[in-house]
Amino acid sequence: MKARIKITLKNGVLDPQGKAIANALGALGFDGIGDVRQGKYVEIELDETDRATAEKTVERMCEQLLANMVIENYSYELEGA
């Protein structure tokens, strides 16, 4: 089973990397760029066949390591169950 995890900054948290991306896009001539927020994307292959167990495992991984729960949110999709 494959887990596809998206990690993003919570609303209200400053995103200097997103600001830098927006500035760079403007400098390259891309007009009409509004707010840019960046994040992380992680794919993990799990040796699990039970969907409920896989969900609990992915949530624990996100909360304990992958996401900083103070400033980040996460969402995920499971494929193959």
N, C-alpha and C positions, 0 to 999 in steps of 0.2 A: 504494500500500500504506500502511496506517495502523499506526503503532506506538503502543501504549498502555503507558505506563511508570509504575510505582509506585515511589516512593522513600520508604524508612522508616528511622528510626534503628535502629542495631544494638542488640541486647539489651545491657543494662548501661549504655547511654548515658542520662544524665538527660534528661528531656523536660519542661522547665518550661512549655512551651505546652500540652502534654497535661495537666499538673497544673492549669493555669489553667482549661482547658476542664472538667475534672472538677469543680473547685470551683464554677464558674459553673453547671453543670448541677445540682449539689446546691442551690445558692442559689435556683434556679428551681423547686425542688420535685421534681426527678427523683431518686427513691430507688433504691438498689441499684446505683449506679454504682461500678464497680471501677476498675482502672487504665485510663487513657486515653493512647493514643499517637497522635500526629498525624504526618502525612507530606505528600508532594507527589504530584500526579498530572499527567502531561504527555501530551498527544496530539500526535504529529508525523505529518504526511502526507509520505510518501517517494515520490519519482519513481523507484521501483525495482521490477522484476518478479522478480528472482532472490531467493528467500528467504534463502539463505546469505549473500549480499552484504548484504541488509537487516539480518540479525542482527548481522553484524560491524560495520556502520555504527552501529546503535543502541547496541551495547556500547561502541564508541569514544566516542560522544556522552555516554553516561552516565559513563564513567570519566574523561573529560577535562573535562566541564563540568557536567552535570546533577546528579551525585551527589558528595558529599564522601566518598571511599572510606575515609577514616579512621573516620568515625562513622556512615555510612549504607550501607544495602543497596539494591539495586534489582532489580526484576523487570519483565518486559515480555511483551506479547503482540503478535503481528503479525496483521493482518487483511487479507485481499485477495490472498493469494498461493497 
